[in-house]
Amino acid sequence: MGQLSQGQMREQAPAFAGAVAEASPLGDVYYVDSVNGADGNDGLSRRHPKATLANALAAASVGDTIVCQPGGSETLTATIAVSLAGVKIVCPTRNPQSGYVLTGAGTLDLMTISAANVFVRGLKFTRTAGAGSTAAGILTTAAADGLHVVGCAFDYSALTSAWTNYGIELVDDILNVRVEGCKFKDCHRGVFGNIATAKDAKDWTLKDCVFWVGRATAFGIHVLPAGTGTLQGLEIDECNFVEANGDGSAATDVWDGTDGTNAGSGPIALGAGVDRWLTVRCAAYTVAATLWENQQAINAGALGHHVEGFTHQGAALADVSSDTAHIESDSVLAESRLLRVLSDVSDILSDTTIATSDLVLVDSGVNVCQADLVIVKSDTTAIHLQTTTATSDLVIVDSGVNVCQADLVIVKSDTTAMHLQTTTIASDLVIVGSDLVLMRVGYPVAKNIVIADNAIPNNSQAAGGLICTATGGAVFIEEIHVAKDGTSLTGPTNLEITTDNAYGPTGTADPVSLEPIASLGGQGRYSAIADSTEKLPFVLESGKKLYVHGDNAAGTSLGNTQFSVIGRALVDGATLT
């Protein structure tokens, strides 16, 4: 009873051998087959597998490996308790949707892990139809340090109400967690960090996962430590967040599309106790035309960085995850692009005329050079030979706003090469704007502003004395120059330039530079900041401002003073506004 046939053994041998080799077992190997197994078997060979995962765990010891038969399933009435350190639970499948399935009611934690260095791969955690509650597919205790979950699926789309279940719930001061290549559908929280006050978790890595987040008040990743709880070191690497329900239908609750703690639904929510967080090459597929940074609900006190995150806008969200290799260079995508990118890249060369949707596909020229050649065919005269600009050329110019490489086609549409022009045409202005998107850290930024003397306030950071704001990221300020027109500046003894930074010199009592009025020489035209008081260079933090004001009186003269600020961006896309 419960034995596999010789044919079944031969057919499944390669997959099982791969699973056992990948798990690198140091102890015994137990086999689970919910169809052909029996819990009375010893489980130590594929001829005599166990019938349930719980029974295999009861027989196993520290460091053992349990291999589950693909396509098998269990309906649970009690949580599967994993309390053996170093145990490996694997299913030999590349697609977790066809892996070993653990099903339970929405009120049940399906697997509870309370030991260190547990490895789980290829399992599917799902729910029976009905209502859910705050229960998890995998629930840890603080003792589950070193947990590694790979290639698992958490699919709760069968729930009909109260989508409040979690995919993976990580509790309190758990350390060194890695979740990789997993899919989360209709989870109220895909990965939930439930950290109590005074508990300090560290070093979590979430990589190459996909989150379908379309339900009310839902987030793909949610870490809001209670009280004095903290999470130090959270890396979210190459994860995709889709604003859609788990079945691919339109979201029943759309993301807020606003930055900060006001967002009630979206990709990521992080509390003030989360520090050293980093998102790298993550994507949000959403109907909202909002930058990746502004999709999140990240508290201002949470310290971290976004690197190369991007947003794709459109309605065909169910198909987006299969095409990330082709569209990752775009910062914003129009809806028609999402609908065509999967079906039309290989066929576009055969078109003799260009449909409206093909014009949108100009953006895809970053990765598909042939798309640009098709556009040239659509004109009776080659673009670089035209003496006048056709309507179609104007559309091509628009496509270069987000993709710098598309400028190679756009440059040809001008009758005079750009570097030889004596005047600026409208299309050139668009091309310049597109470069800002692809610039990298360290590129120069500057701001020049003229402020009326009598608008300079007295010893206060007021709107009338605002010089500039670091927008889109922090800026390294290298130089500040002050220049006066032909009138004498009267009122204060000194001009002070201050910031509202959180770090370093800040506020009216601690200026980054001070300019004695006397140094302007009455009718003087120009002066650099006085060496004795300058605190340059310094970092103007993202969203922070640079102000000018008098030290003991407001400006009273009727002339103007010019302020020039020069620096370098510390984050992609940062500038001075």
PALO-827952 format. One record per atom (N, C-alpha, C): x, y, z. Coordinates in pm, whole numbers, plus 32768, in hexadecimal, padded with zeros to 4 digits. Each point is the difference from the previous one (the first is absolute). Layout:
! residues N
XYZ...
//
This chain:
! residues 577
80557F8880007FAB807880008058807D80007FDD80627FAC8049807E800180847FFA7FB780197F997FAD807D7FF77FB87FF080377F73806D803B7FC9800180327F7880247F917F9F7FCA80057F8780227F9F7F99808A801D7FC9803C7F9C7FBB808280147FC37FFC80717F9A7F9380087FB17FF4806B7F9B7FFD808980407FB4800E806D7FFA8081804680898025803780477F9E80348084801B8037805F80347F9480037FC17F8C805A80297F957FDC808B7FCC7F7E801C7FF47FD380807FC980238075805C7FF87FEA80828013806E805E808E800B803480567F9F7FDE80867FFC803B8051807F7FEA800780387F85805580797FEF7FD5807580567F7C801A80087FD080718050801F7FED80937FEA7F868032801B7FE7808E80948009801D80547FCE7FA7809080078016802E809180057FC780547FA88024808E80017FD8804380817F897FE180327FD0803E807C80577FD9807680267F81800680547FD3806F808A80407FF7803780097F868085803D7FF07FFE809380237F9580477FD67FF7808F801C7FF8801A80967FB67FAD80487FF18014809080817FE1804C805F7FBA7FBF80807FDE803E7FEB7FC1808A7FBE7F8D80067FE07FC78084807C7FD18049800380198082806A7FCD80577FD07F88804F7F7D7FEB80067FC77F92804A7FB27FA47FA57F957FC680357FAD7FA47FB47FA2804C7FA47FCC7FB87F9A7F9F80377FA47F7D7FB3800F7F94804A80197F7A7FC4800B7FAD802D7F897FA97FA87FD17FAC801C7F8C7F6D800380287FB6805D7FC37F718011801B7FB57FF87F7D7F9B7FA97FF87FAA7FF37F8B7F717FF480337FB1806A7FEF7F79800180387FA27FA07FB880267FD07F887FAB7FA57FB480277F6E801A80817FE17FF4802D7F75800980407FDD808680148063805780457FE6807D7FA47FCF806F803D7FD6806D7FB97FD780798053802980777FBF80378065804A802D8075803D7F8C804F7FD57F867FE2803F7F8C803E80857FDD7FC3802080377F8980827FE87FC2806E804A804A807D7FD27FEF806E80478042802580817FB87FD7800F7F7F8018807B7FB5808F80137FD380597FA08017808E80127FE280247FDB7F717F9F7FD37FB280187FE67F717F85802A7FB3801380157F7D7F8F80287FAE7F9F7F8D7FEB802A7F85801F7FA47F8F7FF97F9F7FFE80758028803C806E7FAF7FFC80797FEF808C80397FBD80597FB87FF4808B802E7F98800F806F8011806A804E7F9A8029805E7F8B803F7FB37F8C800880427F8980397FC07FEE80948021803A802F80707FEC808A802A8084803F802A800880817FEE8077804A802780127FFF80977F94800C804B800880008092803C7F7E80337FDA7F8E7FC380347F7F802C80947FF37FDF802880377F8C808E7FFC7FDD8053805480617FCC80758027804680548061800D7FBB80877F997FB3802680047FB9807F806E7F968000801E7FC77F8B80667F987FF7808C803A7FED8009807A7FCB8081803B7FDC804A8033807A808080207FE9805680398067803F80817FCC804D804380568043807C7FDB80547FEB7F827FF2805A7F9D80517FFB7F877FCF7FA27F957F937FB880177FCC7FA37F9B7FB9804C7F907FE87FB97F927FBB80397F8B7F807FB37FE67F95804B7FE17F7F7FC37FDD7FDE802A7F727FED7F9D7FA87FE080197F737F6E7FDD7FE77FB180647FD37F717FED7FEA7FE47FEA7F6C7FA47FA67FE37FDB7FDD7F777FB680757FBC802F80307F8A7FB680687FB77F727FD37FE17FA3805E80097F757FE17FE67FB67FC98078804A7FE3806C7FBF7FD180797FC08071804C7FA87FDE805E7FBB8069804B7FD07FC980867FF3805D805E7FC77FE080827F9F806F80297F8F7FD880387FA28060803C80147FFA8096802A806F803A802B8002808C7F8F802C805C7FFE7FC580757FA8802E806C80508033807680837FED7FFB805A803480688081802B7FBC80468060803B807B80327FC5806A7F937FFB805480057F9780747FA77FF880728042804C802D7FC2806C8066803A8057808A7FD17FD48056805F7FDF808A7FE17FD9805B8031807080347FA2804E805080248076808B7FC27FFB802A7FCF7F8B80837FC17FEF805F80617FBB806E802380408060805C7FC5803D7FC37F83800F80527F9880447FD57F877FB17FA17FA97F827FE7801F7FB27FA37FAE7FDF80437F7A7FF97FAE7F967FE280327F797F817FBC7FCF7FA080517FD37F817FCC7FCB7FF980307F6F800B7FA37FA0800880277F747F9E7FB07FAC7FD2803F7F947FB17FBC7F9A804780167F7B80247F967FB7804E800F7F847FAB80337F8D7FE780827FFD7FB5803E7F938036808B7FE87FFC802E7F82802880897FE17F8D8062800E7F867FCD80017F88805580097FB77FE380828004805B80607FC07FE380827F6A7FEA7FF47FC180317F937F707FEA7FEF7FE37F6B7FEC80627FB37FD37FED7F6F7FF280517FB5806880288042806A804C7FC1806A7FA87FB6806280397FE280737FB57FBA80697FA7806680477F7D7FE780057F9E8064802C7FD67FE580908007806780527FCB7FFE80887F88805E80037F897FCA801C7F84804E80007FC48000808B7FCA807280287FBD800880807F9F807480047FAC800380647FA1806E8010804A808380177FBB806F7FE3803C8084800E80228025808E7FDA7FAF8062801A801E808D80777FAF803780477FB77FA980677FA3802C8089802A7FCC80658007805A808B800C7FD4802A7F787FC980217FFA7F7E80167F7E7FC080837FC0802D806A804D801180807FC8802D803D80608064802C7FCE807380428050806780907FD0800F805F805C7FED808F7FDC8006803C8040807D803C7FAB80558037802F808080907FD4801480467FDD7F93808B7FD4800A8053804C7F99808380038018805A804F7FAB80247FB57F81801F80507F97803A7FCE7F837FA87F9B7FB87F7E801780037FA27FAB7FB77FFB802E7F6E7FFA7F9E7FA37FFB801C7F707F7E7FC77FC87FB180547FBB7F817FD47FC6800080277F6C7FDF7F9E7FA87FFF801D7F717F907FB47FB97FBD80457FA17FA57FBE7FA37F787FDE80387FD9803880747F7D7FE4803A7F9D806D7FD97F827FDA7FF87F9580607FE67FA48004807A7FEB807780357FAB801580747F8080447FCE7F8D7FC2801C7F8480387FCC7F917FF080677F8D803D7FE27F918004805F7F827FC47FC47FB17FBF80537F7C7FD57FD67FA5807A7FF67F987FF57FAE7FA580717FEE7FBF802580847FE48080800E7FC28033807B8046807C802F7FE98023807C803B807B8037808A7FE2803A80558066800680847FF2803A800D8050808080717FEB80438021804F8077809680167FFD803A803C806380908020800180517F82801F80017FA37FA1804F7F85800980617FFD7F8B806D7FB2800D806B80037F9D80127F797FBE803880017F85802A7F847FC180787FC8804A80678055801580727FDB80548008806680727FF87FD3807A800E8052807780807FD88048805380628025807B7FE080487FF4802B809280597FCA804F801D803A8083808680477FF580298044806B808080467FFD80767FA07FF77FE87F7F801A806D7F9E7FFC801F7FD07F737FB5802D7F9C800F7FCC7F77806A804E7FB2807080248041806B80487FBA80317FAE7F89802A80477F9580387FBB7F8C7F997FBD7FA97F808022800E7F977FC57FAC801880227F6D7FF17F9D7FA9801280147F707F897FC17FB87FAD80537FC17F8A7FD27FB7801580217F6D7FFC7F997FAA802080127F727F927FC27FAA7FD580497F9A7FA87FC87F9A7F7E7FCA80357FC5804280627F7F7FD680357F92805E7FD07F847FCE80047F8D80517FD87FA1800C80767FC7807880107F9E801C80677F86803A7FB97F9C7FAC7FE87F8E80247FAB7F807FF680517FC9807780267F87800280517F8980357FAF80057FF47F7B7F9580377FAD7F7D7FB5801180017F8B80417F837FB780187FAC803F806E803C805580547FB48041806A7F94805A7FC37F8B8000803C7F91804F7FCB7FE7807F804F803C800E80747FF0807A8050807180078065801480758039806480168069808B7FCE7FD5803780417F9780857FDA7FD1806980368061800A7FC28074805A8034806880717F9E801F80127F977FB0806B7F9F801A808780347FD0806A7FCB803D808980247FDC80417F8D7FB4805E80217FA6804F7F997FC080667FC9806280638054802380657FDA80637FFE8069806F7FF07FD5807C800180598074807F7FE8805180578065800680807FF880467FF2804A8085801D7FBC806E7FDC80328084807B802E804E7FF58076803C805D80358064809080057FCE80637FD48052808D801B7FE0803F7F8E7FAF7FBE7FD57F9880357F997FA7806E803D7FA9806B7FB07FE4807680317FBA80167FB27F7E803F80437F9F80367FBF7F887F987FAD7FB47F9480427FD77F957FBF7FB68014801A7F6B7FE67F9D7FAD800680117F6E7F847FC17FC07FB580517FB47F8B7FD27FB6801C801C7F6D7FFC7F997FAC8032800F7F777FA57FB87F9D7FDF80447F927FB87FC17F927F757FD080247FBD8043805D7F7A7FD6802D7F9580587FBF7F857FCC7FFC7F8E80497FC87F94800A806C7FC7807A800C7F9D801B80677F8280387FBE7F917FB880097F83802A7FC17F93801280697FC4807880017F918022805980237FEB8093807C8016802480278000808D7FED808F80357FBF800D80737FF18084803B8089803E8019805F7FAD8025808D80268006804E7F8B7FC2804B80197F9480507F957FC780697FD280638059805C802880607FE8806D7FE38066806C7FE47FD080797FD68056806E80667FF68071804080708024805B800480717FB6802A807E7FDF7FA180547FB38018807A8062800A8076803B80768011806C801380627FC8804B807880067FC180747FCB803C807A805F806B80357FCF8054805B80528068803C80777FC28049807380457FF9807D7FD58040803F7F877FBD7FCC7FD27F8D803B7F917FB6804A80387F8680777FCA7FE1805380337F95801E7F927F9A7FBD80077F8D801B7FA37F93806F80387FA880457FA67FB68070802D7FAD800C7FAC7F82802B80447F9580337FC17F867F9A7FA27FBF7F9D803E7FBE7F9F7FB67FB0801880207F6D7FFC7F9B7FAA800D80137F707F887FC37FB97FBA80527FB27F8E7FD27FB0802680177F6E800F7F957FB28038800A7F7A7FAA7FB87F997FED80447F8D7FC47FC17F8A7F767FC5801E7FAF8047804F7F7A7FD280207F9980557FB57F887FC97FEE7F9280477FBF7F8B800680617FC78079800E7F918016805C7F8980377FB07F8E7FBB80057F8480367FC97FB5804280747FF280857FFA7FC9804C80717F8880507FCC7F887FC9800D7F8B80447FCB7F8E800A806180137FD3807B7F9580008063800A8078805C7F95801D80467FF980768056806A7FF8806F8043806F801B80638013806B80737F9C7FF8801B7FCB7F8980677F987FF28086803E7FD7806D7FC08028808880247FD6804B7F807FDC805B80087F9F80547F8E7FE0805F7FE08072804380678033805E7FF280707FDB806780697FF67FD5807D7FD08058806B80537FE5807E804F8064802B804D7FF4807C7FEB8081804F7FAC7FFB80687FE980728058801A7FD48090807F8004802D801E7FD380887FB0804F80687FD37FBB80667FB48041806B8061804180647FD5806F8039804C8042806A809080187FD9805E7FC98051808F80127FE7803B7F8F7FAD7FAE7FAC7FC480317F947FAB804480377F8480627FB37FC8804A802E7F8B80197F8C7FA0801980257F8380387FA47F9C807680487FC280777FC88011807A803C7FCA80307FAC7F8A7FF580387F8680317FBA7F8B7F937FB47FB87FBB80427FA37F987FBF7FAF8021801C7F6D801E7F987FB3801B80107F717F8E7FC27FB07FC380517FA97F957FD27FA88037800B7F7380217F8F7FC380527FFF7F877FB37FC27F8C7FEB804F7F947FC47FD17F837F797FBC80167FAD803D80547F797FCD80177F9C80517FAC7F947FBE7FD67F9780407FB17F7E800480507FBC80737FFB7F84801480487F9380247F9B7F977FAE7FF87F9880117F9A7F7F802D80437FCB80727FD27F81803280357F8E7FB67FBC7FE77F86802F7F967FAB7FC97FE07F9580667F8A7FC57FF37FDC7F8F805480507F857FD780027F9A805580507F8A7FE77FDC7FB57F827F82800E7FD07FD87FBE7F84801E80547F85804280748012802180567F8F7F9780677FDF7F8F7FFE80467F9780637FE680268087803B7FB680687FD8801D808780317FF78004809880568052803D8003800C80917F79803080357FD47FC3806F7F85802E804080198074805E8080801C801B802380758051808380377FC97FFE80767FC3807780337FBC806280398064807E80027FD78069803980547FEB8096800C8030803780707FEE808F8019805080567F9F80777FD17FD98053804F7FA68039807C8040800B80038085803C80728045806F7FCE805A80648055801580737FDA804F7FE080088096804F7FB6804D7FFB801180927F967FAC80447FE9801F80807FAA7FAD80537F6C80117FE07FDB805F7FA87F7280107FDF7FCC7F927FA680587FB97FBA7FD37F977FA67FC07F8F80517F8C7FD27FD37FBA7F94804780047F7D7FB780397FFC7F8980087F867FB1806B80137F9680527F9A7FE6806780117F9C806D7F98800A807380197FC2806C7F9D8000803E7FE8808A8031806C804180537FEF80777FD48062806D7FFA7FD2807C7FE880578074806E7FE48068804C80688025806B7FF280637FED8069806C800F7FD7807D7FF3805C80718083804480227FF7805E805F8076804F8025806F7FAA803D7FDF7F8C803480657FA9803E804D7FAB7F9D7FEA80147F7D80477FB37F9A807180577FC8807C7FD780158073804C7FD280597FAA7FA8805180447FAE80587FC07F9E7FB07FAA7F9F7F8980327FD77FB47FB97F9A8030802B7F767FF07FA67F9F802D801A7F777FA47FB67F9F7FCB80497F9D7FBA7FBE7F91805580107F8380167F917FB980597FFF7F8B7FB67FC57F887FF4804E7F977FC47FD57F827F797FBD80147FAC803E80517F787FCF80147FA0804A7FA37F8E7FC07FE17FA1803B7FA27F747FFD803B7FB4806C7FE67F73800880257FAD80077F807FA87F9F7FEA7FA680007F8D7F78803180307FDC80797FDA7F908045803F7FB880587F9B7F84802580217FB6805E7FAC802580908022804A8016806A80258087802B808580297FC1800480767FC3807B80347FC480548044806B803C7FB18058804B8034807180887FBD800680688049802380867FC8800C80027F8E8065805D7FA47FED800F7F8F805D800C803180918052806780148015803080897F7F803080407FA380357FB07F86803B80377F8E7F9C800C80177F827FDB7F997F9A80107FFF7FC6808E806C8014804980127FB7807E7FC5804D80777FE67FB6806C7FD6803D807F80737FF28063806B804C7FE880797FF6805280088079805C80037FE880828005806A8062807F80537FEE7FF380838015807380597FEF80737FDC805C7FE57FBD806F806A7FDA805C804A7F827FD87FCD7FB77F9C80437F867FD2806F80267F9E807B7FDA80208073802E7FB2802A7F967F9B800280267F7F80287FA37F987FFF80427F7980097FB07F96800D80357F797FB47FAB7F9B7FD080437F967FCC7FBD7F89806A80097F93801D7F917FBE80637FFE7F937FC07FC27F847FF5804F7F957FD07FD17F7E7F767FC180077FA8803480567F777FD27FFF7FB180447F927F997FBF7FCB7FB4803D7F937F6E7FD580077FAD80517FBE7F707FEA7FFD7FD37FE97F717FAB7F9E7FEA7FC37FE87F7E7F6B801B800F7FCD80577FAD7F748029800B7FB07FBD7F927F8A7FC980217FAA7FC57F9A7F9C7FA0803B7FAC7FCA7FA97F937FAB802F801E7F6D7FF280557FD77FA080187F727FE880637FCA80667FDC8006807E805F7FE3806B80187F6C80137FA27FAC7FD880107F71801780747FC77FB08023803B7F8D80677FCA7FA98089803E8017800880668051807C804E800780737FAE80367FE77FA88061806E7FBD804580527FA97FA27FC77FD37F90804A7FAA7FA5805E804D7FA68000808480028049804D7F9C80628063803B80267FEE807D805380648041808780107FBB80337F977FBD8081800B7FBD7FFD80607F8B7F8B80187FC77FF680537F897FE0809280207FC8801C80747FCC80878016803C8043807A80677FC4803F802F8035807E804480887FF3802B80297F878047807E7FF37FA380787FFD7F7D7FEC7FF27FA380707FFC7FD8802A808C7FF1808480177FD5802E80837F688006800B7FBB801D7F937F6E800280007FD17FC77F7B7F9A7FAD80017FCF7FC27F867F6E80247FEB7FDB80217F857F74801B7FE17FB47F7D7FF67F7D800880107FAD7F888003800C7FAE7F80800080417F8B80057FB67F8480827FB27FF2806D8032803C807F7FB87FFA7FF67F7C80497FC17FFE80727FF47F86804C7FB17F977FB47F9E802A7FB27FAC7FA47FB7804A7FC27F89806380497FC6803E7FD27F85808B7FC580138041801B806D808D7FDF8009801A7F6A7FF77FA17FAD802D80157F717FFC7FEB7FC77F747FAA803E7FAE7FD57FC27F84803E803B7F83803C80778005801E80467F858094801C7FE980567FD7805C808D80217FEF803C7FB57F8A7FE07F7C7FF1803D7FB27F957FC080187F787F8580357FFA7FB880107F838009808B7FC48035805F80487FF3808B7FD6804C801E7F7F806B7FB47FE3804D801A7F877FAE7FE97F817F9A7FAA80097FB27FDF7F897F9680687FDF7FEC806580567F9A80657FE6802B805D7F8F7FA380207FA5801D80647F997FCB808880277FA3800480597FD0807E803780077FF780977FFF8072803F8011800680907F7A802080417FCE7FA380527F86801B804B8021805780787F968038803C801580578074804B7FB8806E7FE17F7F801680447FB7806B80957FF37FE7802A7FFC7F7C808E7FF57FE2804A807E80277FBD80737FF68041807C802980237FFC80937FAA7FC2804F801E7FF2808E80797FA5801480107F9E7FA7806E7FA2800E8088803C7FE08006807F7FDA808280427FF080517FF380807FBE8009807480467FF38080804C7F7C80087FCD7F977FC180407F7E800A80817FF97FB38026806C7FBA807C80017FB4807B7FF480567FF3800E808480757FED805680357F737FF37FA67F9E7FFB80287F747FF77FE87FC37F767FA9803C7FAC7FDF7FC87F7D801E80697F9680777FFB7FC4802A80667FA17FA580037F867FC87F8C7FD97FB27FFA7F867F88805C80057FCC801E80777F888052800A8019808C7FC8807B8035800C801D80857FCB800080007F68802F7F917FC280057FF97F6E7F7580047FC37F9E7FC880457F787FFF7FCD7FCA808D7FF78021805380607FCE808980008036804E7F89807D7FE87FDA803880447F8C7FB17FDD7F827FD37F807FF47FB57FD77F8B7F7C80497FF07FC78033806E7F7C80397FFA7FFD80877FB98072803F7FE6800580827FBF80287FF07F6D7FCB80547FAA80257FFA7F73808F802D7FE9803280538058808C802C7FF980457FD9808280777FCA7FF980497FD9807980088078805F7FF67FE5807E7FF8806B80648079805D7FF880797FC77FF1807780568003801280527F807FAA7FE57F998008804D7F847F9180687FF57FA48003805D7F8E805B7FF6802A809180167FC2805B7FB78017809080167F97803C805A7F927FBA80117F99802A80607FE07F8A805A7FC6801B80717FDF7F9980637F727FCE7FEB7FEF7F7D7FE87F7B7FC67FEF7FBF7FE980887F7B7FF07FFD7FB77FEB807D80337F848049801F7F977FB4802E7F86804280828015804C8054805C7FD0807D801B80477FE5803B808A7F958051800A7FE2803B80827FDD7F9580647FBB7F977FD37FDF7F92805A807E7FB7802C805E7FEE7FA3807D7FBC8021804D804E806A7FFF80847FF78045805380647FC97FE5808A7F7B7FF6800B7FC37FE8808380317F7E803D801B7F9C7FAC80277F7E8037808880048043804D80687FE880868006803A8003803B808B7F8D8022803A800180438082803B7FA7806A7FE07F7D7FFB802C7FA6806A80757FA87FD780237FF77F7F80697FA67FD58069804D7FB380778013803A806880507FC0802C7FC47F7C80067F777FF880327FC37F867FAA80237F877F80802080157FA980247F90802980847FC08059804C8041802B80807FC8804E7FED7F7D803C7F897FEC804A7FEA7F857FA5800E7F867F817FD7800D7FA0800F7F947FCE808F7FFA7FEB803B80757FC680868005805F80687FC680827FF08015806080637FCF7FF5800E7F697FE77F907FB87FF980057F6F7F8C80547FCE7F9A801780527F8B80487FD2801880967FF8806F80318037801E808F7FF78049801F7F7D7FE180717FC4804280237F828091802680138023802D8077808A80228021802B7FAE807880767FC57FFD80307FB280717FF98053807F7FDF7FBF806D7FEA8049807D807A8050802C80797FC67FF2807780478032802780767FA87FBE800E7F8A801E80717FA87F96806C80057F907FE980487F93806080008023807C80517FD280727FD08015807E80487F88802480567F907FC07FE67F89801580547FCB7F78802C7FB68000806B7FCA7F8480397F747FE87FCA7FE77F877FCB7F797FE07FD37FBB7FAC806A7F7B7FF87FF37FB17FC0806A80297F6F8014801E7FB57F9480217F73801180807FEC8050805F80607FF4807C7FF4804D7FE5800880957F9E805480257FE2800C808F7FCF7F7D80387FB47FB47FB27FCF7F7E802E80737F9E8011805F80037FA380727FA480068052801B807D8017807E8020804C802280797FBC7FC8807A7F79800D80047FB77FCC807380107F6B801080097FB67F90800A7F6F800B80847FD4803E8069804F7FF180817FDA80397FFC7FF880977FAD805380417FFC800080927FD67F7880367FAF7FB67FB47FCF7F80803280717F99800A805C7FFF7F9C80677F9B7FFD8084802D803D8009807C8033807B802B804180187FAF807F807D7FF6802780257FB38075803C805B806B80167FC780748030804D8073807E804E7FDE8005807D802A807580537FED7FF480677F927F917FFF7FB47FF480647F977FE58089803C802D806D7FBB7FF58086803A7F7080357FFE7FDD804880687F8080478007801B808E80327FA9805D7FDE8016808B80297F7A804880067FFE806F80497F8980538009802C8091800D7FC280597FB1801C808F80077F7B804880197FFC805780637F8480438023801D809080297FA6805C7FDB800A808D80277F91801E80648026803880737FA08020806B8004809680197F8B803F80047FF9808E801F8038801B808B804D806D800F803C801F80827F988007806E7F8E80437FE37F9C8011806A7FAB7F85801880207F907FB87FBE7F80801D80537FA9805D807C802B801B80587FB280597FCE8012808F7FD67F9180427FC7800B8087806B8013806B7FD1801B8078805A80148072800C7F7E804F80727FC17FF980257F9080587F957F9380047FC07FE17F8F7F9C7F967FFB80037FBE7F787FE37F7E7FFE7FFB7FB57F837F73800D7FC67FEC806A7FB47F7B801F7FCA80007FEC7F697F867FF77FC87FF17FE57F708045806B7FAC7FFD807D802E803D806B7FB180967FF27FF380407FB7805D80907FED7FFA802B7F787FCD7FA17FB17FC480217F7B7FCE8059800A7F8480737FBF8004805D7FFF7F8F7FE77F867FA77FFC7F86803A7FEB7F877FB07FDB7F8C805C7FD27F937FC27FD97F85804580427F8A7FBA80377FA0804E80347F837FC77F8A7FA67FE07FE97FE77F807F8B7FB57FD3802B7F7D7FC07FBE7F938026801E7F7D7FC580777FBA803E803D8039806780717FC38043805E806A803680657FD4804E805E805D803D806180397F998030807C801A805F80447FA78079802D805380797FE87FCA807D80298040801E80907FD37FF18062805B8013808E7FDF8094802180078039802F7F8E808E801E7FFA801E8096800A7FAA80547FC1801C80907FFE7F7C804D800F8009807580447F92805F8006803C808A7FE37FC680477FA0803180857FDD7F908067801280288077802B7FA1806E8012802A80727FA47FA280397FB4801F80717FA97F95806B8013802C807E80057FA5807080197FF380557F827F87803B7FED7FF1805E7F92803B808880277FDD806B7FB78040808280167FD3804B807A7FA17FCA804F7FD28047807780427FC7807C800E8053806480397FD3807F7F977FB0804D802D7F9280427FA87FB080537FFD803C808C7F898025802E7FF1803A80857FA47FAA8053800D800B80847FAD7FB5805E80567FB18061801F7F817FE4804C7FAD805F8095801F7FFB80457FD480698091800C800380417F967FA77FC57F86800380357F907FB27F8D7FB67FBB80217FC67F8E7FA57F9F7FC280287F7580307F9C7FAF802D801A7F77802A7FB87FA07FA180437F937FDD7FC27F957FB17FFB7F8480577F867FCB80127FEC7F90805C7FAF7F937FBD7FFD7F8880417FB27F8E7FCE7F9F7FD1806D7FA17FAA7FD67FAA7FBA806180227F6C800280827FDF7FE6802F7F7680027FE47FBD80867FFD7F797FFD7FF97FB5807D808C7FE68037806680057FA880897FE580298056807C7FE9806A800E8052805D806E7FEE7FC4808780248041806D7FD07FCE8086801F7F7080127FD07FAA803380567F7480107FDA7FC2807080537F9D80447FC67FB980698047804680867FF97FBA8067802B803380897FF580788019805A800F7FB0806A80708016805E80827FBF7FD07FFB7FB37F9380787FB87FD3800B800A7F68802580777FC9800380117F6E80717FB07FC07FE87FD47F84806B7FBF7FB4805C80687FC27FD2807D7FF88056806C7FD07FC980878030805B8060800D7FDB8085802E804880677FA97FB780627FCE803780667FA77FF180898042806B803E80307FF3808880367FD280607F927FA1805480207FCE80617F9E8073805B7FD2805B801E805D806F80587FDD80577FC67F9380077F787FF880577FC27F9C7FCC80147F737F8080267FF37FC9801C7F7D802E80897FCF803C804D8054803B807E7FD77F9B80687FD37F8F800980467F9D80657FDD7FC27FE47F79803D80367F977FCE7FEC7F7880437F867FBF803D7FA98052804A7F8F7FCA7FA87FA57FAB803B7FC57F9D7FB57FAB7FA480097F6C8024806A7FD1804180127F71801280537FE3807D7FE07F93804080527FD680737FEE7F6B801380697FBA80227FF57F75802C7FE37FFE80957FD67F8F80347FE57FF3809080828013804E7FF78044806F8076801D805280407F7F803180857FF17FEE80437F8480257FF57FE380957FFC8065805280037FEB80907F827FBD80357F9680037FB37F827FCB80367FC17F957FA880387FE17F8C7FBF7F9D7FAB80117F7380377F987FAB7FEA80037F7380297FE57FA97F85804780207F977FF37FB77F8280777FA17FF07FEC7F8F7FB97F807FD17FCB7FAB7FBD806C7F817FE57FE17FA77FB8805B7F947FBD7FAC7FB27FA780407F947FB77FBB7F7B804380217FB780287F987F75802E80107FA97F857FEE7FC07FD3806C7FB67F827FFE7F84800A7FA97FD27F8A7FD57F8C7FFB7FA67F868045803E7FC5805C7FB77F8A8047802F8020807880588081801380238026806F80578020807D7FAE800080738046800580807FBA80778055802E8024805E7FA980698061801C7FBE808B80058016804A806F7FC080828014806A806D80107FD880807FE28051807480217FAE805B805B8043804280607FBB805E80588069805A80417FD3806F803580588056804B80197FC9808B80748028803C801D7FCD80857FBC8053806D7FE480817FE27FC3805380687F94805F7FCA7FE67FFB7F7D7F9880557FC77FDD7FCD7F757F8C80247FD17FD77FDC7F79803D80617F9C80037FD77F80803180597F987FA080747FE88037807A7FEB7FAA80767FED801A804A7F7E806A7FDB7FB7801F80477F847FA67FCF7F90800280487F917FA47FE47F9280457FBB7F8A80757FCA801480457FB97F967FE77F698006805A7FB47FC37FF57F6F7FFB80887FC1801C7FFC7F86803780797FB5801C7FF57F787FBE80697FD37FC180007F807FB7804E7F98804F7FC67F848003803F7F92804880127F8D7F9C807A7FCB7FF680207F917FA580357F8C80537FC17F8B7FEF80247F88804C802C7F957F9D80747FC3801780387F9A7FA780207F8480527FDB7F897FCA801B7F8480487FF87F877FA67FF97F8B80407FF67F827FB77F967FA7803F7FB67FB67FAB7F967FA98030803C7F8580457FC47FD9807080297F8880487FA47F8A7FE47F9180187FBA7F9F7F987FDF7FD480157F707FE87F947FB67FCF800C7F777F8480597FFB800080657FA87F8C80557FEE7FF98076805E805E800C805E7FFC8070805E802380837FB97FC3806E802D801D80837FC67FDF806C8065801D807E7FDE7FDE807280537F8D80497FBD7F948017804C7F8D80487FC87FE180788056
//
